């Protein structure tokens, strides 16, 4: 569920309005059913805040109906829900849109070095009460979460007898308690790793989709973010000399800091900021070509909200055959159903664009977010930047050229046409692929492609420059296979030499690592030439080792 | 060329299931006469669906049934507005695709539905040109995007985003290459003879806000209303509220027991909840969240009569989804062989393998059946003193529930008229299909109708528990291609499967060792694989087992005074309270035989599970050699593990430990069993 943003500024305090602006860019990810903010804001004594049905004390805000947000001077038994008890962190939650937080609590101009923000799309709990709005805290730990844990029941089992608190039943709250407990036991880095990969505690690991940003309060606060190993949720990072920003959409980061270097976290990556240090298992990947200047006579996307630009572009394409758009910031569905003409776009193209495209030429000067080119069956799209997850899903014709990187599950169910990627690709490249050709050049970014390549691949071919480690492709558990072979030996059912046969039989894909044949070069050349021409590059494919992946006949 | 236009005798089943000869006869008579045999049943039933136990409190069935003869002349309106098209009855003939059905049945359904003034979903197999001629169709956007183009999207009255179906919630599809014939390939726009895979989730929809994105994208592209089809999973109320918030115009909810072309048996029988549990809670949640008005709720899964439709609407639906019953109206004999391609009634067979279905005959039969349902509805509505369907929607107060428990009655919000039990038990021997032990294949079946303890006898309390699957709020995972980790750790040693193999004979011991399973016996090549070498205690199922560190085997063979289910759940809970759960290993051994059973016992609290019955069944079969026997055991272990992984993946669980003791993944159809196992009643 939801859109999240997290911000860590070294030198300047950032006002609340900036955080709300970033959330507003992600309006399509939210609803009026919940929003909230957390900030680092040290105080002499703990802030204790609760939602109650009756006003308590004299510091309270009447929310609506019979609900009050009260601040207590000490921890007392009240008829309500305490959502904050920390000297370091402050939290504001509403049922409403992000802008309602400022109005409801009159916090205009409030500023901090560290912020978390959340706009909510409720999944597993009602959207009628601010109890369920993010951020959630556990002691000095505050988190915002986009996702829906499939491990909720077992995570709650783990903390129920350790935290001894009343739970609202919201899965995100469980993350706050787990993180708080694990940080105490293991420190921040190990705690995050335990949540994502852990084996130390049986029931502390998170499962299902999650993208989380957190603050750990204290005299030296820690800020961080992490995304699930399947990359079921998006999480982008933006960086400048003095600022680290994370958000569910690249466009939200650009809204805070247009000059930030923005890239997507890959499956299972995390990033942590403490003092002026940033660390984690993430890689910085920031890949852009020279971009042409935006033209004067273009449609100005900033005049439209995220969903209303698409029909305007479609109508203009039909009328004029050539359309240019500037200032695109997460606008969705651009070029969907396009069958002819030329579309040129400057900025960050929003989710689910170029879907069911059947013809024409589509140039993006900037990044595209998730699910670009879904069910595409013709035409040409070129991205002068990077693409999010599932680019070219179920594409059965046409060409996609990407200057930089593509995210997880690129070319999933790809059935025809060509996709050429100048940089690298995330996990699950070519999953369920049924046909067509995918080339990953690793030229603009020579990073290894994520693992789980070609899972469920039944047709087509993947070319990746360089020698991809075999266990990134093979689904076979060698340890298990060796034990199996040994058991056959013990029973006298097979000889030692049969292991290779066994191994070979278990591999579903035919993988070769070698230079391309002349035939292959001839086949790929027209597309590589086109790629080079579009992006003004000079990449050659002869005399380099490629990893070539095809299903077994 | 000869066309197929006759009824064959319905198939006979070893254990009675939902689609009985009586029900098939109801449909056939309706299809022949255009009038149903009756509108309301004489009395509530002591076993079966909630729909069979529900009555309209103020109606006398006999009087209503008398009305049938003149129902045509009654001035009541059982139609409704379907996004600007007036339907004659609240019926959606649902989403059977070309490929699952063999062409002519698809045409017959579109023709009959349009001519009779109801609406038909065409499924995901592309737009058949003969189907495209009919107006009252709904096209589908499914995970594989088969045949997707603007031509397809522009057809029909609405677009339906298919997230899941009742017969296989959270499970993907696979049409083998040999079935992808020329015409199927053309319409699906894939190469002839290629494997046609449908991923379990849409890989652009991992959450509710992703769904909203797709709903709006399709509306932007087509200008048409968007429906979302989901399976009735345990947490269907969250799904439904999410779908309503996504701005979709409606939801199609497919309950457990619904039909299909092919699904793993263990999935079909154990995942998701029946439609009569789902609809009332969905209606209630939508109302409480202010999301019910202008939102169409269509419910389906084992529906066949006018009485079913009327009750479902009173429970809170707007329309009923009829699938299997439509096939029964033109000849299905419920032989469960759809997936084989050898359908004896020309409905799901390989095209060209049999005489084609007679479209004229089939559509006429379906038309009369639809007419009969309409007449039945008219009679019921008239008897209730209502002029239009709208007045009936959500009137749970008009219904009374017989022979159930208070927990179930209050969940669905209907008065309990007489106490009774939902669960019904009957002893029968389990069977093991040959493909399990000879080929190591998860057994697949066509059609639905089997919900243990509900429309099919249960053998033990475990059968009444329903497994959670993911729809929309988080993605399901495909265990055949993605990571689902079922390794377990005991005393620092890793086993590759949580299935414990009874060491009945050497072949079983070696098969267990070969596949990295713990063997309940002796003689393993490496001692860690044999339970005999590990310190453990073995106790009978009881409510009084005290938690202790180390391995505890709760073994049903030792008798005991409690259900195994209960003993496991209690011990897990007690150990957690005592803070020693992580230092314990609970093994549940007993009389059960499928991967779904393993899942349920794990979710109740077992770390490892020993399905003794399955292995004993195999032990009693004669193999021609030791090698063959060992192979059989290996195949069985592998199938049980795959079934477990399928159920886990369906719920989006990628690590076995996330299910151990995670009762949140289970719901009980029966209130008494729910209370004893501390599992919520379905619908909660």
Interface residues (C-beta under 8 A of the other chain):
Chain A: X1 X2 X3 X28 X29 X30 X31 X33 X121 X122 X123 X124 X126 X127 X128 X146 X147 X148 X149 X150 X151 X152 X153 X154 X156 X157 X160 X161 X199 X201 X202 X203 X205 X207 X208 X209 X230 X232 X233 X307 X310 X311 X332 X333 X336 X337 X339 X351 X352 X355 X356 X358 X370 X371 X374 X375 X377 X389 X390 X393 X394 X396 X409 X412 X413 X415 X428 X431 X432 X434 X435 X452 X455 X456 X458 X459 X475 X477 X480 X483 X484 X486 X487 X488 X490 X491 X493
Chain B: X144 X145 X148 X149 X150 X153 X189 X190 X191 X194 X195 X197 X199 X203 X204 X206 X207 X208 X209 X212 X213 X214 X216 X217 X220 X221 X235 X238 X241 X242 X245 X288 X289 X470 X473 X474 X475 X477 X478 X480 X481 X482 X483 X489 X496 X510 X513 X514 X515 X516 X525 X576 X577 X579 X581 X582 X626 X627 X630 X651 X652 X653 X654 X655 X657 X658 X659 X660 X661 X662 X663 X664 X665
